[in-house]
Amino acid sequence: MNSLRAIFAVQVAPAAEQRKAWELFNQLGLPALRDEHWKYTQLHRLYSQSFAALQTTQSLPAADGVVIRQVNTGAFKTDRPFIALNHALNAQEWLIEVPDNMEIRQPLWLNMMAGGTSSIIAPRLTIKLGRNSKLTVIERYRSNAESMYASIAVTHVTVGENARLEHCRLQDANRASFHIGSIDATIGQHGRYVNHYFNTGGSVGRLDVNVQLQGAEAYAELNGLQFATGNQVLDTHSRIEHCVPRARSSETYHGIADERGQVVFNGKVLVHKHAIGTDAQQSSRNLLLSPKAEIDTKPELEIYADDVKCSHGATVGQLDSNALFYLRSRGISEQEARALLTLAFADAVINKVSLDSLREDLTQQVHARFGNKAEPSV
Amino acid sequence: MLTIKDLHVNVGDKEILKGISLQVNAGEVHAVMGPNGSGKSTLSQVLAGRDGYTVTKGSITYNGKNLLDWSPEERAREGIFLALQYPVEIPGVNNVYLLKAGLNAIRKHRGLPELDAFEFLTLVKDKMKLMQMDESFLSRGVNEGFSGGEKKRNEILQMAVLQPQLALLDETDSGLDIDALRIVANGVNSLRSKDRAIVMVTHYQRLLDYITPDHVHVLAGGKIVKSGDKSLALELEKRGYDWLTAEHVAA
């Protein structure tokens, strides 16, 4: 906390809104272990760091047909401390807008790079898709150095009527670093929002993804792969609100915890009173690969409407011993058989990404973590 | 090639095999028959190195070496192949990947170079023709969404590609219709050679109409109660197993 205070103080002349945000942040206080929503996140690791530099400038690429500009945010409301902190550290946000009826073919890559030692970045993005528009965005959080840094990231998404957004977040920070992010998305009528979260880096990686289905027949798909080794803590909290009739949502989260790694998933689906005809599916499947690893998964359904179809399933298990024996009985080593089955489990989520080049990159990245024990040779 | 002496095997505290002795030589085809629960599948699983089976007494030697010292993959690399009664579905691992990884692991073990992509695909496509399988099976997950018959054909395809020295078939005929049975039998017969031995575990005689065994053994209550030639299988078809188990109990 003292370190975060010091970081706020390094700003030469924080804007009035930033000072307000800082006051709000102080009022809200940092989440503690006793806070239900943060009890597994091991935030004490973040709190014990000393931050030396605040990095505010991020430059974003230009993209044909997309309007990208930096704006002052102005007044805002939140009851979430890290959002208040993000506003306190950064007065400006990037506004990324796709006008009505515009289909952007080229995926937009946003590299949220941190540079320097013990730095903190607080990027804020607003992605707005006009009606009938289409966009693919990839947000990548990483650093160009091996030293500790933190990203406190806030993203707002608005998907207009009949618009389609595929939104990937890649969190592959180095193992000393921290990512605390939030995505708040609002989906309009017939809108389609697909979010992929690859939470594989950092000492602590946490994302809160909140989706409001606000237009009839809106669709949200949330996919996540969390792969924790060493002593990583990787945590995703999702919350989908069905506010109107006949919206659909589908969630697929796969967790892999090896060594002393910890994977956390908490997924809430809230179906409001008038949201009849809701179709919501949620699946959290997890592989526990070592006796010292930990998985905490908690699906929650809260339904206030009649005539809805909601399902959820959460499993925690080991690799299938029948499948292991089968592969080994064909001459494949135990180590390779284990790697193959684990990769297949990860691929089930990676394969949901529609961008070929990204899918291949992700597959390679996950393969690399097995030291290429199972590099495809066909 | 394979010598089993006085083999006793437990699953948990329960003794399933109670003293089995069997000699299998290169070039021979053996059929191990018997009623349900007699220990037939246990025998094939123990030979392939499955966990959960404890050998309490006796020995298994393969080409003069102690088979029980080896892991399942070492056995496979030394030339043992088990076609499973219930092949496992493994979504996300390609059939073609499994075949290539297995074949190259075995070749490497024998000091042979890996096959290049062209040689490998030529070999696999040739064997797929033999098993009357569509090439689209290659890119699918291992046994993923396969029918019972397709799974069994896939087992024999793997066997045809991996070219084992000792092939073990566990209830390969179960769940097959007559056309699929003919294809599977054809695949197995194509592998008969003077250097290779085949041990078939089966409940019914009908597989033996297509794959003629040199030796037939009846396993009951964890012991081989009778051995003979192919005429024994025909007798079993007529008389069932009761007369043998009764004879065994009386003895």
Interface residues (C-beta under 8 A of the other chain):
Chain A: D320 S321 N322 A323 F325 Y326 L327 R328 S329 R330 G331 I332 S333 E334 E336 A337 L340 L341 L343 A344 F345 D347 A348 P376 S377 V378
Chain B: A48 G49 R50 D51 S71 P72 E73 R75 A76 R77 F81 L82 L84 P87 V88 I90 P91 G92 V93 N94 V96 Y97 L98 K100 A101 G102 L103 N104 A105 I106 H109 E114 A117 F120 G141 V142 Q158 L162
